[in-house]
Amino acid sequence: MKNVIYLFIINIITFTSCKAQQIVDYTTFNDGNNEGKYFNDLNNNFVPFLGTWEHQSGNQIFRITLWKEEYNENENGNRPSFFWDEIKGHFEMVEIGQSGEQLETTIYTSQRKIGQSNTDWFPVIDGASNNGINFEGLIYDNSVPYDPNYITGVRGNLILIIIPNSQPQQMDWKVTLPQGMYGIDQSTEFNIPTDIVLTKQF
């Protein structure tokens, strides 16, 4: 009897795991029921965006680093979670030193502690691409002065567009403020660049 119960439990666990492991292409997200699915970047649409990108203006360089995270869980309320691949990233602004001086000085970086805590900032860039050319996501500009009432800084919509046939590879970077209501004392101005062209470094 104990063996029968044991096998029954194992079968339930296996069945549940199989449902959670249903792998589909990322482009089918929201095409029907998302529950228990893994939306995988099967066609490598994320690849063109990954790496380090820079925009230089004078002696200042705005730099972003993007990477791919796989099988991130997205809790789905009272329904079963789904999983997906995501592009994550951080940014920094540096100043290039003169000959004989320090090579780079950091003006600001998103890789910092949250407020006065010891907690590291999560990746401030989060999004995806369905076609390898257009990226849509969010960015949190945490380079603005820290406000304990709005600890995530200024949130923006981020669009990246790969420029075809550019050598070296380039892409447009556009940040806009989402529509909606904001607090009277809430900052709505970005400190980071909002409309530039980035060049891929590696």
One Martini backbone bead per residue (centre of mass of N, CA, C, O) as a GRO file, in nm:
protein
  202
    1MET     BB    1   0.058   0.063  -0.021
    2LYS     BB    2   0.298   0.256   0.005
    3ASN     BB    3   0.391   0.221  -0.290
    4VAL     BB    4   0.138   0.337  -0.423
    5ILE     BB    5   0.151   0.618  -0.295
    6TYR     BB    6   0.432   0.690  -0.393
    7LEU     BB    7   0.367   0.669  -0.700
    8PHE     BB    8   0.142   0.878  -0.699
    9ILE     BB    9   0.316   1.121  -0.612
   10ILE     BB   10   0.524   1.105  -0.839
   11ASN     BB   11   0.320   1.148  -1.071
   12ILE     BB   12   0.227   1.429  -0.986
   13ILE     BB   13   0.500   1.569  -0.997
   14THR     BB   14   0.564   1.502  -1.292
   15PHE     BB   15   0.316   1.638  -1.417
   16THR     BB   16   0.370   1.923  -1.310
   17SER     BB   17   0.652   1.957  -1.437
   18CYS     BB   18   0.565   1.922  -1.730
   19LYS     BB   19   0.385   2.171  -1.741
   20ALA     BB   20   0.618   2.377  -1.663
   21GLN     BB   21   0.797   2.261  -1.928
   22GLN     BB   22   0.647   2.410  -2.145
   23ILE     BB   23   0.788   2.486  -2.453
   24VAL     BB   24   0.797   2.814  -2.596
   25ASP     BB   25   0.787   3.076  -2.780
   26TYR     BB   26   0.807   3.407  -2.704
   27THR     BB   27   0.601   3.508  -2.934
   28THR     BB   28   0.346   3.350  -2.771
   29PHE     BB   29   0.278   3.554  -2.582
   30ASN     BB   30  -0.063   3.572  -2.512
   31ASP     BB   31  -0.133   3.302  -2.683
   32GLY     BB   32  -0.330   3.239  -2.464
   33ASN     BB   33  -0.233   3.034  -2.219
   34ASN     BB   34   0.036   3.086  -1.977
   35GLU     BB   35   0.020   2.853  -1.800
   36GLY     BB   36   0.317   2.671  -1.734
   37LYS     BB   37   0.499   2.821  -1.922
   38TYR     BB   38   0.795   2.848  -2.141
   39PHE     BB   39   0.936   3.145  -2.263
   40ASN     BB   40   1.152   3.101  -2.522
   41ASP     BB   41   1.448   3.194  -2.704
   42LEU     BB   42   1.456   3.006  -2.975
   43ASN     BB   43   1.549   3.242  -3.208
   44ASN     BB   44   1.758   3.453  -3.090
   45ASN     BB   45   1.642   3.762  -3.048
   46PHE     BB   46   1.844   3.864  -2.814
   47VAL     BB   47   2.141   3.863  -2.916
   48PRO     BB   48   2.188   4.154  -3.056
   49PHE     BB   49   2.175   4.303  -2.753
   50LEU     BB   50   2.412   4.174  -2.636
   51GLY     BB   51   2.622   4.356  -2.421
   52THR     BB   52   2.827   4.638  -2.500
   53TRP     BB   53   2.734   4.988  -2.490
   54GLU     BB   54   2.801   5.316  -2.656
   55HIS     BB   55   2.810   5.677  -2.576
   56GLN     BB   56   2.979   5.966  -2.704
   57SER     BB   57   3.039   6.290  -2.526
   58GLY     BB   58   3.319   6.386  -2.547
   59ASN     BB   59   3.437   6.280  -2.218
   60GLN     BB   60   3.167   6.108  -2.228
   61ILE     BB   61   3.024   5.784  -2.121
   62PHE     BB   62   2.757   5.585  -2.217
   63ARG     BB   63   2.681   5.269  -2.053
   64ILE     BB   64   2.576   4.937  -2.147
   65THR     BB   65   2.459   4.617  -2.006
   66LEU     BB   66   2.361   4.309  -2.160
   67TRP     BB   67   2.153   4.025  -2.064
   68LYS     BB   68   2.058   3.684  -2.019
   69GLU     BB   69   1.764   3.543  -1.871
   70GLU     BB   70   1.654   3.229  -1.757
   71TYR     BB   71   1.374   3.109  -1.621
   72ASN     BB   72   1.172   3.323  -1.517
   73GLU     BB   73   0.951   3.389  -1.274
   74ASN     BB   74   0.587   3.446  -1.306
   75GLU     BB   75   0.356   3.547  -1.119
   76ASN     BB   76  -0.018   3.448  -1.142
   77GLY     BB   77  -0.142   3.467  -0.885
   78ASN     BB   78  -0.370   3.199  -0.848
   79ARG     BB   79  -0.214   3.101  -1.075
   80PRO     BB   80   0.002   2.955  -1.252
   81SER     BB   81   0.300   2.992  -1.336
   82PHE     BB   82   0.538   3.150  -1.543
   83PHE     BB   83   0.801   3.146  -1.793
   84TRP     BB   84   1.102   3.346  -1.883
   85ASP     BB   85   1.285   3.533  -2.089
   86GLU     BB   86   1.540   3.794  -2.032
   87ILE     BB   87   1.645   4.127  -2.049
   88LYS     BB   88   1.923   4.265  -1.884
   89GLY     BB   89   2.048   4.571  -1.698
   90HIS     BB   90   2.303   4.830  -1.702
   91PHE     BB   91   2.440   5.154  -1.606
   92GLU     BB   92   2.677   5.423  -1.714
   93MET     BB   93   2.878   5.715  -1.628
   94VAL     BB   94   3.176   5.842  -1.782
   95GLU     BB   95   3.507   5.978  -1.752
   96ILE     BB   96   3.768   6.079  -1.942
   97GLY     BB   97   4.090   6.097  -1.908
   98GLN     BB   98   4.379   6.226  -1.925
   99SER     BB   99   4.687   6.212  -1.983
  100GLY     BB  100   4.799   6.047  -1.683
  101GLU     BB  101   4.525   5.973  -1.591
  102GLN     BB  102   4.259   5.844  -1.508
  103LEU     BB  103   4.080   5.670  -1.727
  104GLU     BB  104   3.818   5.651  -1.525
  105THR     BB  105   3.518   5.825  -1.413
  106THR     BB  106   3.249   5.799  -1.212
  107ILE     BB  107   2.940   5.956  -1.215
  108TYR     BB  108   2.739   5.705  -1.269
  109THR     BB  109   2.543   5.419  -1.134
  110SER     BB  110   2.322   5.139  -1.107
  111GLN     BB  111   2.546   4.993  -0.932
  112ARG     BB  112   2.397   4.998  -0.623
  113LYS     BB  113   2.261   5.110  -0.346
  114ILE     BB  114   1.973   5.130  -0.160
  115GLY     BB  115   2.027   5.399  -0.043
  116GLN     BB  116   2.126   5.313   0.300
  117SER     BB  117   2.163   5.032   0.223
  118ASN     BB  118   2.279   4.680   0.148
  119THR     BB  119   2.112   4.678  -0.112
  120ASP     BB  120   2.103   4.579  -0.422
  121TRP     BB  121   2.041   4.653  -0.728
  122PHE     BB  122   1.853   4.576  -0.960
  123PRO     BB  123   1.802   4.543  -1.269
  124VAL     BB  124   1.709   4.835  -1.465
  125ILE     BB  125   1.682   4.643  -1.709
  126ASP     BB  126   1.370   4.529  -1.882
  127GLY     BB  127   1.320   4.282  -2.148
  128ALA     BB  128   1.241   4.234  -2.509
  129SER     BB  129   1.239   4.026  -2.819
  130ASN     BB  130   1.066   3.918  -3.130
  131ASN     BB  131   1.301   4.001  -3.388
  132GLY     BB  132   1.605   4.137  -3.333
  133ILE     BB  133   1.533   4.470  -3.342
  134ASN     BB  134   1.311   4.501  -3.119
  135PHE     BB  135   1.289   4.667  -2.802
  136GLU     BB  136   1.095   4.615  -2.496
  137GLY     BB  137   1.070   4.816  -2.187
  138LEU     BB  138   1.238   4.891  -1.882
  139ILE     BB  139   1.347   5.177  -1.675
  140TYR     BB  140   1.560   5.273  -1.396
  141ASP     BB  141   1.640   5.591  -1.270
  142ASN     BB  142   1.893   5.587  -1.010
  143SER     BB  143   2.056   5.874  -1.058
  144VAL     BB  144   1.877   6.013  -0.899
  145PRO     BB  145   1.781   6.143  -0.631
  146TYR     BB  146   1.707   6.018  -0.338
  147ASP     BB  147   1.371   5.882  -0.255
  148PRO     BB  148   1.187   5.726  -0.008
  149ASN     BB  149   0.907   5.750  -0.176
  150TYR     BB  150   1.096   5.677  -0.454
  151ILE     BB  151   1.312   5.419  -0.481
  152THR     BB  152   1.313   5.376  -0.819
  153GLY     BB  153   1.283   5.644  -0.925
  154VAL     BB  154   1.268   5.675  -1.272
  155ARG     BB  155   1.032   5.553  -1.481
  156GLY     BB  156   1.069   5.386  -1.805
  157ASN     BB  157   1.041   5.360  -2.139
  158LEU     BB  158   1.207   5.115  -2.351
  159ILE     BB  159   1.371   5.162  -2.673
  160LEU     BB  160   1.518   4.935  -2.910
  161ILE     BB  161   1.705   4.979  -3.230
  162ILE     BB  162   1.833   4.817  -3.477
  163ILE     BB  163   2.074   4.907  -3.715
  164PRO     BB  164   2.098   4.830  -4.021
  165ASN     BB  165   2.418   4.775  -4.151
  166SER     BB  166   2.593   4.854  -3.917
  167GLN     BB  167   2.948   4.977  -3.898
  168PRO     BB  168   2.927   4.927  -3.635
  169GLN     BB  169   2.701   4.830  -3.428
  170GLN     BB  170   2.372   4.983  -3.394
  171MET     BB  171   2.144   5.174  -3.166
  172ASP     BB  172   1.855   5.284  -3.052
  173TRP     BB  173   1.773   5.518  -2.774
  174LYS     BB  174   1.456   5.525  -2.589
  175VAL     BB  175   1.309   5.745  -2.343
  176THR     BB  176   0.996   5.734  -2.161
  177LEU     BB  177   0.716   5.851  -2.006
  178PRO     BB  178   0.469   5.730  -1.856
  179GLN     BB  179   0.150   5.727  -1.835
  180GLY     BB  180   0.004   5.924  -1.571
  181MET     BB  181   0.011   5.954  -1.230
  182TYR     BB  182   0.169   6.197  -1.010
  183GLY     BB  183   0.331   6.317  -0.771
  184ILE     BB  184   0.408   6.628  -0.666
  185ASP     BB  185   0.709   6.511  -0.555
  186GLN     BB  186   0.761   6.363  -0.823
  187SER     BB  187   0.987   6.258  -1.034
  188THR     BB  188   1.006   6.323  -1.420
  189GLU     BB  189   1.322   6.338  -1.458
  190PHE     BB  190   1.589   6.259  -1.640
  191ASN     BB  191   1.942   6.181  -1.629
  192ILE     BB  192   1.947   6.015  -1.856
  193PRO     BB  193   1.952   5.939  -2.159
  194THR     BB  194   1.678   5.948  -2.428
  195ASP     BB  195   1.836   6.020  -2.726
  196ILE     BB  196   2.035   5.778  -2.879
  197VAL     BB  197   2.340   5.629  -3.003
  198LEU     BB  198   2.463   5.303  -3.001
  199THR     BB  199   2.772   5.117  -2.963
  200LYS     BB  200   2.921   4.827  -3.011
  201GLN     BB  201   3.185   4.650  -2.841
  202PHE     BB  202   3.099   4.322  -2.713
   0.00000   0.00000   0.00000
